[in-house]
């Protein structure tokens, strides 16, 4: 009996011993971030944030995020990426202000999708409907962000990788697995 229990626990563990999380019911495509520190997988919520998810997936398919740098990394709080200026190290002082130039145009803020550890949301400079390409991952619960930002996904693999991200780390490639 003990051997069976150990074998079963092994199935619940991802490579490296991290607990693997299952995809939530109703979750959409999974976004895969191949970073300088490892891989992060994000489930999306197209039922709760359809325009946001469609916008981000379209940017990914165009290769928009490939080669960007994380322009924000606050230990035990948040990491953020999505400003095309971050490809240029000489423009570091202005990182975090740019985007794709096509805001989503709607704030899809949900009382169902909150800022728990691994929540993925849309950064903006004051008005949620003007969010564009900047996405963030909260590294811990951040209830003060609830009701202010669209949460369109959640990290299902690699939250430990997200914790290691530093400002200027490269987002090598972003892809989608259906």
C-alpha positions as CSV (number, residue, x, y, z in Angstrom):
1,X,0.0,0.0,0.0
2,X,2.8,2.4,0.8
3,X,4.4,2.0,-2.6
4,X,1.1,2.7,-4.4
5,X,0.7,5.9,-2.3
6,X,4.2,7.1,-3.2
7,X,3.7,6.3,-6.9
8,X,0.4,8.3,-6.9
9,X,2.1,11.3,-5.3
10,X,4.7,11.1,-8.0
11,X,2.0,11.6,-10.6
12,X,1.0,14.9,-8.9
13,X,4.5,16.3,-9.0
14,X,5.9,18.1,-12.0
15,X,9.5,17.6,-13.0
16,X,11.7,19.2,-10.3
17,X,9.2,18.3,-7.6
18,X,6.9,21.2,-8.0
19,X,3.2,20.5,-7.6
20,X,1.5,20.5,-11.0
21,X,-1.8,22.4,-11.2
22,X,-4.7,21.2,-13.4
23,X,-6.3,23.5,-15.9
24,X,-9.5,25.1,-14.5
25,X,-12.9,24.2,-16.0
26,X,-13.8,26.6,-18.8
27,X,-10.2,27.7,-19.2
28,X,-9.1,28.5,-22.8
29,X,-5.8,28.3,-24.6
30,X,-2.6,28.1,-22.6
31,X,0.0,30.7,-23.1
32,X,3.6,29.5,-22.8
33,X,6.3,32.0,-21.8
34,X,9.8,30.8,-22.5
35,X,11.9,33.1,-20.3
36,X,15.6,33.4,-19.5
37,X,14.8,31.7,-16.2
38,X,12.5,28.9,-17.4
39,X,9.0,28.2,-18.7
40,X,5.8,29.7,-17.3
41,X,2.4,28.4,-18.5
42,X,-0.7,30.5,-18.2
43,X,-4.3,29.4,-18.6
44,X,-6.6,32.0,-20.1
45,X,-10.2,32.9,-19.3
46,X,-12.0,33.7,-22.6
47,X,-15.4,33.4,-21.0
48,X,-14.6,36.2,-18.5
49,X,-12.4,38.4,-20.6
50,X,-13.1,37.5,-24.3
51,X,-11.7,40.7,-25.9
52,X,-8.6,40.7,-23.7
53,X,-7.8,37.1,-24.4
54,X,-8.4,37.5,-28.1
55,X,-6.2,40.7,-28.1
56,X,-3.3,39.0,-26.3
57,X,-3.5,35.8,-28.4
58,X,-3.4,38.0,-31.6
59,X,-0.3,39.8,-30.3
60,X,1.4,36.4,-29.5
61,X,0.6,35.0,-33.0
62,X,2.3,38.1,-34.5
63,X,5.4,37.5,-32.4
64,X,5.0,40.8,-30.5
65,X,6.3,39.5,-27.2
66,X,9.3,37.6,-28.5
67,X,12.5,39.2,-27.3
68,X,10.9,41.7,-24.9
69,X,12.5,42.3,-21.5
70,X,10.6,42.3,-18.2
71,X,10.5,46.0,-17.4
72,X,9.1,45.6,-13.9
73,X,10.1,43.0,-11.3
74,X,9.2,43.6,-7.7
75,X,10.2,40.8,-5.4
76,X,7.2,39.0,-3.8
77,X,4.8,41.2,-5.6
78,X,4.7,41.4,-9.5
79,X,6.6,41.0,-12.7
80,X,5.5,42.8,-15.9
81,X,6.3,42.7,-19.6
82,X,4.9,44.1,-22.8
83,X,6.6,47.3,-23.7
84,X,8.4,47.1,-27.1
85,X,10.9,49.7,-26.0
86,X,12.3,47.1,-23.7
87,X,14.2,45.5,-26.6
88,X,16.5,48.6,-26.4
89,X,18.6,48.7,-23.3
90,X,19.5,52.4,-23.9
91,X,15.8,53.3,-23.5
92,X,15.5,51.7,-20.1
93,X,14.4,54.9,-18.4
94,X,11.2,54.9,-20.5
95,X,10.3,51.2,-20.2
96,X,6.8,50.6,-19.1
97,X,5.1,53.4,-21.0
98,X,4.7,51.7,-24.5
99,X,2.5,49.1,-26.0
100,X,1.3,47.8,-29.4
101,X,-0.6,51.0,-30.1
102,X,-4.0,49.3,-30.1
103,X,-5.7,49.4,-26.7
104,X,-8.3,46.7,-26.0
105,X,-11.0,49.4,-25.5
106,X,-13.0,47.6,-22.8
107,X,-12.4,46.8,-19.1
108,X,-13.3,43.2,-18.5
109,X,-13.0,43.3,-14.7
110,X,-14.6,40.4,-13.0
111,X,-15.5,39.7,-9.4
112,X,-14.8,36.1,-10.1
113,X,-11.2,36.5,-11.2
114,X,-9.2,38.0,-8.4
115,X,-5.6,38.8,-7.7
116,X,-4.4,35.6,-6.0
117,X,-0.9,34.2,-6.4
118,X,-0.2,33.7,-10.1
119,X,-3.1,35.8,-11.4
120,X,-2.3,37.3,-14.8
121,X,-3.7,40.7,-15.6
122,X,-3.5,43.7,-17.9
123,X,-1.3,46.7,-16.9
124,X,-2.6,50.2,-17.7
125,X,-1.8,53.8,-16.8
126,X,-5.0,54.6,-15.0
127,X,-7.9,53.5,-17.2
128,X,-8.5,49.8,-17.6
129,X,-10.1,50.0,-21.0
130,X,-6.9,51.6,-22.3
131,X,-4.9,48.4,-21.5
132,X,-2.9,47.3,-24.5
133,X,0.0,44.8,-24.4
134,X,1.5,45.0,-20.9
135,X,0.7,41.9,-18.9
136,X,1.7,41.2,-15.3
137,X,1.8,38.2,-13.0
138,X,1.2,38.8,-9.3
139,X,3.5,36.6,-7.2
140,X,1.4,36.7,-4.0
141,X,-2.2,37.6,-3.2
142,X,-2.8,41.3,-4.1
143,X,-6.4,42.1,-3.1
144,X,-5.8,45.9,-3.5
145,X,-5.7,45.3,-7.3
146,X,-9.1,43.7,-7.4
147,X,-11.7,45.7,-9.3
148,X,-9.0,47.9,-10.9
149,X,-7.4,45.6,-13.4
150,X,-8.6,42.9,-15.8
151,X,-7.5,39.4,-14.8
152,X,-7.5,37.2,-17.9
153,X,-5.4,34.2,-16.8
154,X,-3.6,32.3,-14.1
155,X,-0.2,30.6,-13.9
156,X,-0.7,26.9,-13.9
157,X,3.0,26.0,-14.2
158,X,6.2,27.9,-13.4
159,X,5.2,30.3,-10.6
160,X,8.6,29.4,-9.1
161,X,10.1,30.6,-12.4
162,X,8.2,33.8,-12.2
163,X,9.5,34.4,-8.7
164,X,13.1,34.3,-10.1
165,X,12.5,36.9,-12.9
166,X,14.5,40.1,-12.6
167,X,14.2,43.4,-14.4
168,X,15.8,43.2,-17.8
169,X,15.4,39.3,-18.1
170,X,14.4,38.4,-21.6
171,X,11.2,36.8,-22.7
172,X,12.7,34.7,-25.4
173,X,9.5,33.3,-27.0
174,X,5.8,33.2,-26.3
175,X,3.5,30.6,-27.9
176,X,0.0,29.2,-27.5
177,X,-1.0,25.6,-27.0
178,X,-4.7,25.0,-27.5
